Amino acid sequence: MLITHDTRCALDAVCALVNSSPEDDSPDGLPDIAALDTFVRAHAISDVGRLTEDDLAAVRGVRARFGEIFEAADARAAARTVNELVAAAGTTPRLTDHDGYDWHVHYFAPGASVADHLAADGGMALAFFIVAGEQERLRRCEAPDCRHTFVDLSRNRSRRYCDSRTCGNRLHVAAYRARRKEAAAG
């Protein structure tokens, strides 16, 4: 599956946004406007003006809807949520070549809020996976103590963990230690 640079950036932003959700005893990754500003800068989200409490609340709402897509039981449910997100964002596709990037498509309307920007661009990036029959690539980490989202871009669709260096290695080391302990006891 061919994934353009702007689609990959949108997917990275979607995953980071969903992963900022408070879970169990973890704090909200977007507790205030300063954190939202840091998120916007970290993901090079363009055309964003001064951020407000309303922006923060709206982005948290988009975050929850994106989370629904990763939890969707099937493509129809995921598509319904994507359609609602991009429609509410007032999607307006347009070609642009800003900030040293070659031609790419923005789906948000000029002057859109940061929430509409994320909903439009992120929703369309997720839509490409659904259209291609690749919804199963939109995953949650299989580590028991981690529910982070990621997009499995491996050739054989075999990625299981959000980060193989942390979640994957931690589980492999735990399994190894359990085997060693069992062997020593037996």
FIKOLZA-1660 file (N, C-alpha, C; in steps of 0.1 Angstrom, whole numbers, plus 5000, padded with zeros to 4 digits):
% residues 186
   i   px   py   pz ch aa at
   1 5009 4988 5000  A  M  N
   1 5000 5000 5000  A  M CA
   1 5009 5012 5000  A  M  C
   2 5007 5021 4990  A  L  N
   2 5015 5033 4989  A  L CA
   2 5009 5044 4999  A  L  C
   3 5018 5049 5008  A  I  N
   3 5013 5059 5017  A  I CA
   3 5022 5071 5015  A  I  C
   4 5015 5082 5012  A  T  N
   4 5023 5094 5009  A  T CA
   4 5028 5101 5022  A  T  C
   5 5037 5110 5021  A  H  N
   5 5043 5116 5033  A  H CA
   5 5032 5123 5041  A  H  C
   6 5023 5130 5035  A  D  N
   6 5013 5138 5043  A  D CA
   6 5003 5128 5049  A  D  C
   7 5000 5117 5043  A  T  N
   7 4991 5107 5049  A  T CA
   7 4998 5101 5061  A  T  C
   8 5011 5098 5060  A  R  N
   8 5019 5092 5071  A  R CA
   8 5019 5102 5083  A  R  C
   9 5021 5115 5080  A  C  N
   9 5021 5125 5090  A  C CA
   9 5008 5126 5097  A  C  C
  10 4997 5125 5090  A  A  N
  10 4983 5125 5095  A  A CA
  10 4981 5113 5104  A  A  C
  11 4986 5101 5100  A  L  N
  11 4984 5089 5107  A  L CA
  11 4992 5090 5120  A  L  C
  12 5004 5095 5120  A  D  N
  12 5012 5097 5132  A  D CA
  12 5005 5106 5142  A  D  C
  13 4999 5117 5137  A  A  N
  13 4992 5126 5145  A  A CA
  13 4980 5119 5152  A  A  C
  14 4973 5112 5144  A  V  N
  14 4961 5105 5149  A  V CA
  14 4965 5095 5160  A  V  C
  15 4975 5087 5158  A  C  N
  15 4979 5077 5168  A  C CA
  15 4984 5085 5181  A  C  C
  16 4992 5095 5179  A  A  N
  16 4997 5103 5190  A  A CA
  16 4985 5109 5198  A  A  C
  17 4976 5114 5191  A  L  N
  17 4964 5120 5197  A  L CA
  17 4956 5110 5205  A  L  C
  18 4953 5098 5199  A  V  N
  18 4946 5088 5206  A  V CA
  18 4954 5083 5218  A  V  C
  19 4967 5082 5216  A  N  N
  19 4976 5077 5227  A  N CA
  19 4977 5087 5239  A  N  C
  20 4973 5099 5236  A  S  N
  20 4973 5109 5247  A  S CA
  20 4961 5108 5256  A  S  C
  21 4952 5099 5253  A  S  N
  21 4940 5097 5261  A  S CA
  21 4943 5092 5275  A  S  C
  22 4937 5096 5286  A  P  N
  22 4939 5091 5299  A  P CA
  22 4934 5077 5299  A  P  C
  23 4942 5067 5304  A  E  N
  23 4937 5053 5306  A  E CA
  23 4941 5049 5319  A  E  C
  24 4932 5041 5325  A  D  N
  24 4934 5036 5339  A  D CA
  24 4939 5047 5348  A  D  C
  25 4951 5046 5352  A  D  N
  25 4957 5056 5361  A  D CA
  25 4966 5065 5354  A  D  C
  26 4967 5065 5341  A  S  N
  26 4976 5074 5334  A  S CA
  26 4969 5088 5332  A  S  C
  27 4977 5098 5333  A  P  N
  27 4971 5112 5332  A  P CA
  27 4967 5115 5317  A  P  C
  28 4959 5125 5315  A  D  N
  28 4956 5130 5302  A  D CA
  28 4968 5136 5296  A  D  C
  29 4971 5132 5284  A  G  N
  29 4983 5137 5276  A  G CA
  29 4980 5151 5271  A  G  C
  30 4968 5156 5272  A  L  N
  30 4964 5169 5267  A  L CA
  30 4957 5176 5279  A  L  C
  31 4964 5179 5290  A  P  N
  31 4957 5184 5301  A  P CA
  31 4954 5199 5300  A  P  C
  32 4961 5206 5291  A  D  N
  32 4958 5221 5290  A  D CA
  32 4962 5226 5276  A  D  C
  33 4961 5239 5274  A  I  N
  33 4963 5245 5261  A  I CA
  33 4978 5244 5258  A  I  C
  34 4987 5245 5268  A  A  N
  34 5001 5244 5265  A  A CA
  34 5005 5230 5260  A  A  C
  35 4999 5219 5265  A  A  N
  35 5001 5206 5260  A  A CA
  35 4996 5205 5245  A  A  C
  36 4984 5211 5243  A  L  N
  36 4979 5211 5229  A  L CA
  36 4988 5218 5220  A  L  C
  37 4993 5229 5224  A  D  N
  37 5003 5237 5216  A  D CA
  37 5015 5228 5213  A  D  C
  38 5020 5221 5223  A  T  N
  38 5032 5213 5221  A  T CA
  38 5029 5202 5211  A  T  C
  39 5017 5196 5212  A  F  N
  39 5012 5185 5202  A  F CA
  39 5012 5191 5188  A  F  C
  40 5006 5203 5187  A  V  N
  40 5005 5209 5173  A  V CA
  40 5019 5212 5168  A  V  C
  41 5028 5216 5176  A  R  N
  41 5042 5219 5171  A  R CA
  41 5049 5206 5168  A  R  C
  42 5048 5196 5176  A  A  N
  42 5055 5183 5174  A  A CA
  42 5050 5176 5162  A  A  C
  43 5038 5178 5158  A  H  N
  43 5033 5172 5146  A  H CA
  43 5032 5181 5134  A  H  C
  44 5038 5193 5135  A  A  N
  44 5039 5203 5124  A  A CA
  44 5025 5205 5118  A  A  C
  45 5015 5207 5126  A  I  N
  45 5002 5210 5121  A  I CA
  45 5001 5224 5117  A  I  C
  46 4999 5226 5104  A  S  N
  46 5000 5240 5098  A  S CA
  46 4986 5247 5100  A  S  C
  47 4987 5260 5097  A  D  N
  47 4975 5269 5097  A  D CA
  47 4967 5269 5110  A  D  C
  48 4974 5268 5121  A  V  N
  48 4967 5268 5134  A  V CA
  48 4970 5282 5141  A  V  C
  49 4959 5288 5144  A  G  N
  49 4960 5301 5151  A  G CA
  49 4962 5299 5166  A  G  C
  50 4958 5310 5173  A  R  N
  50 4959 5310 5188  A  R CA
  50 4949 5299 5193  A  R  C
  51 4954 5291 5202  A  L  N
  51 4946 5280 5208  A  L CA
  51 4938 5284 5220  A  L  C
  52 4926 5279 5221  A  T  N
  52 4918 5283 5233  A  T CA
  52 4913 5270 5240  A  T  C
  53 4906 5272 5251  A  E  N
  53 4899 5261 5258  A  E CA
  53 4889 5254 5249  A  E  C
  54 4882 5262 5241  A  D  N
  54 4873 5255 5231  A  D CA
  54 4880 5246 5222  A  D  C
  55 4892 5250 5217  A  D  N
  55 4900 5241 5209  A  D CA
  55 4904 5228 5216  A  D  C
  56 4908 5230 5228  A  L  N
  56 4912 5218 5236  A  L CA
  56 4901 5209 5238  A  L  C
  57 4889 5214 5241  A  A  N
  57 4877 5205 5243  A  A CA
  57 4874 5198 5230  A  A  C
  58 4874 5206 5219  A  A  N
  58 4871 5200 5206  A  A CA
  58 4881 5189 5201  A  A  C
  59 4894 5192 5204  A  V  N
  59 4904 5182 5200  A  V CA
  59 4902 5169 5209  A  V  C
  60 4899 5171 5221  A  R  N
  60 4896 5159 5230  A  R CA
  60 4884 5151 5224  A  R  C
  61 4874 5158 5219  A  G  N
  61 4863 5151 5213  A  G CA
  61 4867 5143 5200  A  G  C
  62 4875 5150 5192  A  V  N
  62 4880 5143 5180  A  V CA
  62 4889 5131 5184  A  V  C
  63 4897 5133 5195  A  R  N
  63 4905 5122 5200  A  R CA
  63 4896 5109 5203  A  R  C
  64 4885 5112 5210  A  A  N
  64 4877 5101 5214  A  A CA
  64 4871 5094 5201  A  A  C
  65 4867 5102 5191  A  R  N
  65 4861 5096 5179  A  R CA
  65 4872 5088 5172  A  R  C
  66 4884 5093 5171  A  F  N
  66 4895 5085 5165  A  F CA
  66 4897 5072 5172  A  F  C
  67 4896 5072 5186  A  G  N
  67 4897 5060 5193  A  G CA
  67 4887 5050 5190  A  G  C
  68 4875 5054 5187  A  E  N
  68 4864 5045 5182  A  E CA
  68 4867 5038 5169  A  E  C
  69 4875 5045 5161  A  I  N
  69 4879 5038 5148  A  I CA
  69 4888 5027 5150  A  I  C
  70 4897 5028 5160  A  F  N
  70 4907 5017 5163  A  F CA
  70 4900 5006 5170  A  F  C
  71 4888 5009 5176  A  E  N
  71 4881 4998 5183  A  E CA
  71 4870 4992 5175  A  E  C
  72 4867 4998 5163  A  A  N
  72 4856 4994 5155  A  A CA
  72 4856 4979 5151  A  A  C
  73 4845 4972 5152  A  A  N
  73 4844 4958 5150  A  A CA
  73 4846 4954 5135  A  A  C
  74 4842 4964 5127  A  D  N
  74 4843 4961 5112  A  D CA
  74 4845 4974 5104  A  D  C
  75 4847 4972 5091  A  A  N
  75 4849 4984 5083  A  A CA
  75 4837 4993 5082  A  A  C
  76 4825 4987 5083  A  R  N
  76 4813 4995 5082  A  R CA
  76 4812 5005 5094  A  R  C
  77 4815 5000 5106  A  A  N
  77 4815 5008 5118  A  A CA
  77 4826 5019 5117  A  A  C
  78 4838 5015 5113  A  A  N
  78 4849 5024 5112  A  A CA
  78 4845 5035 5102  A  A  C
  79 4840 5031 5090  A  A  N
  79 4836 5040 5080  A  A CA
  79 4825 5050 5085  A  A  C
  80 4816 5046 5092  A  R  N
  80 4806 5055 5098  A  R CA
  80 4812 5066 5106  A  R  C
  81 4821 5062 5115  A  T  N
  81 4828 5072 5123  A  T CA
  81 4836 5082 5115  A  T  C
  82 4844 5076 5105  A  V  N
  82 4852 5085 5097  A  V CA
  82 4843 5094 5089  A  V  C
  83 4832 5089 5083  A  N  N
  83 4823 5098 5076  A  N CA
  83 4818 5109 5085  A  N  C
  84 4814 5106 5097  A  E  N
  84 4809 5116 5106  A  E CA
  84 4819 5127 5109  A  E  C
  85 4832 5122 5112  A  L  N
  85 4843 5131 5115  A  L CA
  85 4846 5141 5103  A  L  C
  86 4848 5136 5091  A  V  N
  86 4851 5144 5080  A  V CA
  86 4840 5153 5076  A  V  C
  87 4828 5149 5077  A  A  N
  87 4816 5157 5074  A  A CA
  87 4815 5169 5083  A  A  C
  88 4816 5166 5096  A  A  N
  88 4815 5176 5106  A  A CA
  88 4827 5186 5105  A  A  C
  89 4838 5182 5100  A  A  N
  89 4850 5191 5098  A  A CA
  89 4848 5200 5086  A  A  C
  90 4838 5198 5078  A  G  N
  90 4837 5206 5066  A  G CA
  90 4848 5204 5056  A  G  C
  91 4851 5192 5053  A  T  N
  91 4862 5188 5045  A  T CA
  91 4862 5195 5031  A  T  C
  92 4874 5201 5028  A  T  N
  92 4875 5209 5016  A  T CA
  92 4889 5206 5010  A  T  C
  93 4890 5195 5002  A  P  N
  93 4903 5191 4996  A  P CA
  93 4909 5202 4988  A  P  C
  94 4922 5204 4990  A  R  N
  94 4929 5214 4982  A  R CA
  94 4944 5210 4981  A  R  C
  95 4950 5213 4970  A  L  N
  95 4965 5210 4968  A  L CA
  95 4973 5222 4974  A  L  C
  96 4984 5219 4980  A  T  N
  96 4992 5229 4986  A  T CA
  96 5007 5224 4986  A  T  C
  97 5016 5233 4986  A  D  N
  97 5030 5230 4987  A  D CA
  97 5038 5240 4996  A  D  C
  98 5035 5239 5008  A  H  N
  98 5040 5249 5018  A  H CA
  98 5052 5243 5026  A  H  C
  99 5059 5252 5033  A  D  N
  99 5069 5248 5042  A  D CA
  99 5080 5239 5037  A  D  C
 100 5083 5240 5024  A  G  N
 100 5093 5231 5018  A  G CA
 100 5088 5217 5014  A  G  C
 101 5076 5214 5016  A  Y  N
 101 5070 5201 5012  A  Y CA
 101 5065 5202 4998  A  Y  C
 102 5067 5192 4990  A  D  N
 102 5061 5191 4976  A  D CA
 102 5046 5191 4977  A  D  C
 103 5040 5190 4965  A  W  N
 103 5025 5191 4965  A  W CA
 103 5019 5179 4973  A  W  C
 104 5009 5183 4980  A  H  N
 104 5001 5173 4988  A  H CA
 104 4987 5179 4990  A  H  C
 105 4979 5171 4996  A  V  N
 105 4965 5174 4997  A  V CA
 105 4962 5177 5012  A  V  C
 106 4956 5189 5014  A  H  N
 106 4950 5192 5027  A  H CA
 106 4935 5190 5026  A  H  C
 107 4929 5184 5036  A  Y  N
 107 4914 5182 5035  A  Y CA
 107 4906 5192 5044  A  Y  C
 108 4913 5200 5052  A  F  N
 108 4906 5209 5060  A  F CA
 108 4904 5222 5053  A  F  C
 109 4894 5229 5056  A  A  N
 109 4891 5242 5050  A  A CA
 109 4901 5253 5055  A  A  C
 110 4905 5263 5047  A  P  N
 110 4913 5274 5052  A  P CA
 110 4907 5280 5064  A  P  C
 111 4914 5283 5074  A  G  N
 111 4909 5289 5086  A  G CA
 111 4902 5279 5095  A  G  C
 112 4903 5266 5093  A  A  N
 112 4896 5256 5101  A  A CA
 112 4902 5256 5115  A  A  C
 113 4894 5252 5125  A  S  N
 113 4900 5250 5138  A  S CA
 113 4910 5238 5138  A  S  C
 114 4918 5238 5148  A  V  N
 114 4927 5227 5149  A  V CA
 114 4920 5213 5150  A  V  C
 115 4908 5213 5157  A  A  N
 115 4901 5200 5158  A  A CA
 115 4895 5196 5144  A  A  C
 116 4890 5206 5136  A  D  N
 116 4885 5203 5123  A  D CA
 116 4897 5199 5114  A  D  C
 117 4908 5205 5115  A  H  N
 117 4920 5202 5108  A  H CA
 117 4924 5187 5110  A  H  C
 118 4925 5183 5123  A  L  N
 118 4928 5169 5127  A  L CA
 118 4918 5160 5122  A  L  C
 119 4905 5163 5124  A  A  N
 119 4894 5154 5119  A  A CA
 119 4894 5152 5104  A  A  C
 120 4896 5163 5097  A  A  N
 120 4896 5161 5082  A  A CA
 120 4908 5154 5077  A  A  C
 121 4920 5158 5080  A  D  N
 121 4932 5152 5075  A  D CA
 121 4934 5138 5081  A  D  C
 122 4932 5136 5094  A  G  N
 122 4933 5123 5100  A  G CA
 122 4922 5114 5096  A  G  C
 123 4910 5119 5095  A  G  N
 123 4899 5111 5090  A  G CA
 123 4901 5105 5076  A  G  C
 124 4906 5114 5067  A  M  N
 124 4909 5110 5053  A  M CA
 124 4920 5099 5053  A  M  C
 125 4931 5101 5061  A  A  N
 125 4942 5092 5061  A  A CA
 125 4936 5078 5066  A  A  C
 126 4928 5078 5076  A  L  N
 126 4922 5065 5080  A  L CA
 126 4912 5059 5070  A  L  C
 127 4905 5068 5063  A  A  N
 127 4896 5064 5052  A  A CA
 127 4904 5056 5041  A  A  C
 128 4916 5060 5038  A  F  N
 128 4924 5053 5028  A  F CA
 128 4926 5039 5032  A  F  C
 129 4928 5036 5044  A  F  N
 129 4930 5022 5049  A  F CA
 129 4917 5014 5048  A  F  C
 130 4906 5020 5051  A  I  N
 130 4893 5013 5050  A  I CA
 130 4890 5010 5036  A  I  C
 131 4892 5020 5027  A  V  N
 131 4889 5018 5013  A  V CA
 131 4898 5007 5007  A  V  C
 132 4911 5006 5011  A  A  N
 132 4920 4996 5006  A  A CA
 132 4918 4982 5012  A  A  C
 133 4908 4981 5021  A  G  N
 133 4906 4968 5028  A  G CA
 133 4917 4965 5038  A  G  C
 134 4923 4976 5044  A  E  N
 134 4934 4974 5053  A  E CA
 134 4931 4979 5067  A  E  C
 135 4918 4978 5071  A  Q  N
 135 4914 4983 5084  A  Q CA
 135 4922 4975 5095  A  Q  C
 136 4925 4963 5093  A  E  N
 136 4932 4955 5103  A  E CA
 136 4946 4960 5106  A  E  C
 137 4951 4969 5098  A  R  N
 137 4964 4976 5101  A  R CA
 137 4962 4986 5112  A  R  C
 138 4950 4991 5115  A  L  N
 138 4948 5001 5125  A  L CA
 138 4946 4993 5138  A  L  C
 139 4957 4993 5147  A  R  N
 139 4957 4984 5158  A  R CA
 139 4959 4990 5171  A  R  C
 140 4957 4982 5181  A  R  N
 140 4961 4985 5195  A  R CA
 140 4972 4976 5199  A  R  C
 141 4981 4981 5207  A  C  N
 141 4992 4973 5212  A  C CA
 141 4987 4961 5219  A  C  C
 142 4993 4949 5217  A  E  N
 142 4989 4937 5224  A  E CA
 142 4995 4935 5237  A  E  C
 143 5004 4943 5242  A  A  N
 143 5010 4942 5255  A  A CA
 143 4998 4944 5265  A  A  C
 144 4997 4935 5275  A  P  N
 144 4986 4936 5284  A  P CA
 144 4984 4949 5292  A  P  C
 145 4995 4956 5294  A  D  N
 145 4994 4969 5302  A  D CA
 145 4996 4981 5293  A  D  C
 146 4993 4979 5280  A  C  N
 146 4994 4990 5270  A  C CA
 146 4983 4989 5260  A  C  C
 147 4976 5000 5258  A  R  N
 147 4965 5000 5248  A  R CA
 147 4968 5011 5237  A  R  C
 148 4981 5015 5235  A  H  N
 148 4984 5025 5225  A  H CA
 148 4980 5020 5211  A  H  C
 149 4977 5030 5203  A  T  N
 149 4973 5027 5189  A  T CA
 149 4986 5028 5181  A  T  C
 150 4985 5021 5169  A  F  N
 150 4996 5023 5159  A  F CA
 150 4990 5018 5146  A  F  C
 151 4997 5021 5135  A  V  N
 151 4993 5016 5122  A  V CA
 151 5004 5006 5118  A  V  C
 152 5000 4994 5116  A  D  N
 152 5009 4984 5112  A  D CA
 152 5013 4985 5097  A  D  C
 153 5025 4990 5094  A  L  N
 153 5029 4992 5081  A  L CA
 153 5039 4981 5076  A  L  C
 154 5040 4970 5084  A  S  N
 154 5049 4959 5081  A  S CA
 154 5043 4952 5068  A  S  C
 155 5052 4946 5061  A  R  N
 155 5048 4939 5048  A  R CA
 155 5038 4928 5051  A  R  C
 156 5040 4920 5061  A  N  N
 156 5031 4909 5064  A  N CA
 156 5021 4911 5074  A  N  C
 157 5019 4924 5078  A  R  N
 157 5008 4927 5088  A  R CA
 157 5010 4920 5101  A  R  C
 158 5023 4919 5106  A  S  N
 158 5025 4911 5117  A  S CA
 158 5029 4919 5130  A  S  C
 159 5030 4931 5129  A  R  N
 159 5034 4939 5141  A  R CA
 159 5023 4938 5152  A  R  C
 160 5028 4936 5164  A  R  N
 160 5019 4933 5175  A  R CA
 160 5019 4944 5186  A  R  C
 161 5030 4952 5186  A  Y  N
 161 5033 4961 5197  A  Y CA
 161 5035 4975 5192  A  Y  C
 162 5031 4985 5200  A  C  N
 162 5032 4999 5196  A  C CA
 162 5047 5002 5194  A  C  C
 163 5055 4996 5202  A  D  N
 163 5070 4999 5201  A  D CA
 163 5077 4986 5205  A  D  C
 164 5084 4980 5195  A  S  N
 164 5090 4967 5198  A  S CA
 164 5102 4968 5208  A  S  C
 165 5107 4980 5209  A  R  N
 165 5118 4982 5219  A  R CA
 165 5113 4983 5233  A  R  C
 166 5101 4987 5235  A  T  N
 166 5096 4988 5249  A  T CA
 166 5086 4977 5252  A  T  C
 167 5075 4978 5246  A  C  N
 167 5064 4968 5249  A  C CA
 167 5069 4954 5244  A  C  C
 168 5074 4953 5232  A  G  N
 168 5078 4940 5227  A  G CA
 168 5089 4933 5235  A  G  C
 169 5100 4941 5237  A  N  N
 169 5111 4936 5245  A  N CA
 169 5107 4932 5259  A  N  C
 170 5099 4940 5265  A  R  N
 170 5095 4938 5279  A  R CA
 170 5088 4925 5280  A  R  C
 171 5079 4922 5270  A  L  N
 171 5071 4909 5271  A  L CA
 171 5080 4897 5267  A  L  C
 172 5089 4899 5258  A  H  N
 172 5098 4888 5255  A  H CA
 172 5108 4885 5266  A  H  C
 173 5113 4895 5273  A  V  N
 173 5121 4893 5285  A  V CA
 173 5113 4886 5296  A  V  C
 174 5101 4890 5298  A  A  N
 174 5093 4884 5309  A  A CA
 174 5090 4869 5305  A  A  C
 175 5087 4866 5293  A  A  N
 175 5085 4852 5288  A  A CA
 175 5097 4844 5290  A  A  C
 176 5109 4850 5287  A  Y  N
 176 5122 4843 5288  A  Y CA
 176 5124 4840 5303  A  Y  C
 177 5122 4850 5311  A  R  N
 177 5124 4847 5326  A  R CA
 177 5115 4837 5331  A  R  C
 178 5103 4837 5327  A  A  N
 178 5093 4827 5331  A  A CA
 178 5097 4813 5327  A  A  C
 179 5102 4812 5315  A  R  N
 179 5107 4799 5310  A  R CA
 179 5119 4794 5318  A  R  C
 180 5128 4803 5321  A  R  N
 180 5140 4800 5329  A  R CA
 180 5136 4795 5343  A  R  C
 181 5127 4803 5349  A  K  N
 181 5122 4800 5362  A  K CA
 181 5116 4786 5363  A  K  C
 182 5107 4783 5353  A  E  N
 182 5101 4770 5351  A  E CA
 182 5111 4759 5350  A  E  C
 183 5121 4761 5341  A  A  N
 183 5131 4751 5339  A  A CA
 183 5139 4748 5351  A  A  C
 184 5142 4759 5359  A  A  N
 184 5150 4757 5371  A  A CA
 184 5142 4750 5382  A  A  C
 185 5129 4752 5382  A  A  N
 185 5120 4746 5392  A  A CA
 185 5118 4731 5388  A  A  C
 186 5118 4728 5375  A  G  N
 186 5115 4714 5371  A  G CA
 186 5127 4706 5370  A  G  C
% end
